[in-house]
């Protein structure tokens, strides 16, 4: 066997040492994913709460209109001299 063939067959780290690093990497990735999911859950609950407040405000405003429906936007005036 040549020197390159022996180096290619040997692992980079002995397996009993590499297992610690692999397990550590999995733990780090798991913790990062857990933190990400927790942050997304907090953001989702805040958005749902704000949406509920907006819907309640809209419902209260619609009740004040006495059934007139949603407010109408004013239309822009027609431009004079267009198409000429």
C-alpha positions in Angstrom: 0.0 0.0 0.0 1.1 3.5 -0.7 1.0 6.4 1.8 -2.0 7.9 0.1 -4.0 4.7 0.3 -3.4 4.4 4.0 -4.4 8.0 4.7 -7.6 7.5 2.6 -8.6 4.6 4.8 -8.1 6.2 8.2 -10.9 8.4 9.7 -10.2 12.0 10.3 -10.7 11.5 14.0 -10.8 8.3 16.0 -14.4 7.2 16.2 -14.6 7.3 20.0 -13.7 11.1 19.9 -15.7 11.9 16.8 -18.9 10.7 18.5 -18.7 13.5 21.1 -18.4 16.1 18.4 -21.3 14.7 16.3 -23.6 14.5 19.4 -22.6 18.1 20.3 -23.4 19.3 16.8 -26.8 17.7 16.9 -27.5 19.3 20.3 -26.5 22.7 19.0 -28.7 22.4 15.9 -31.6 21.1 18.0 -31.3 24.0 20.4 -31.2 26.5 17.5 -34.3 25.0 15.9 -36.1 25.1 19.3 -35.2 28.8 19.8 -36.4 29.5 16.3 -39.8 27.8 16.8 -40.2 29.6 20.2 -39.6 33.0 18.5 -42.1 32.2 15.7 -44.7 31.1 18.3 -44.3 34.4 20.2 -44.6 36.4 16.9 -47.7 34.4 15.8 -49.5 34.9 19.1 -48.7 38.7 19.0 -50.0 38.9 15.4 -53.2 36.9 16.3 -53.8 39.2 19.3 -53.3 42.4 17.2 -55.6 41.0 14.5 -58.3 40.3 17.1 -58.0 43.9 18.4 -58.3 45.2 14.9 -61.4 43.1 14.1 -63.0 44.2 17.4 -62.3 47.8 16.5 -63.7 47.4 13.0 -66.8 45.7 14.4 -67.3 48.5 16.9 -66.8 51.1 14.2 -69.3 49.3 11.9 -71.9 49.3 14.8 -71.5 53.1 15.1 -72.4 53.6 11.4 -75.9 52.3 12.0 -75.8 49.8 9.2 -74.4 52.1 6.5 -71.8 49.6 5.5 -68.1 50.1 5.1 -66.9 53.7 4.6 -66.7 54.7 0.9 -63.5 56.2 -0.4 -63.9 59.5 -2.2 -63.3 59.2 -6.0 -60.7 61.4 -7.6 -62.1 64.2 -9.8 -62.1 63.5 -13.6 -59.2 65.2 -15.3 -60.2 67.9 -17.7 -58.9 67.8 -21.3 -57.9 64.2 -21.3 -57.9 62.5 -24.7 -57.5 65.5 -26.7 
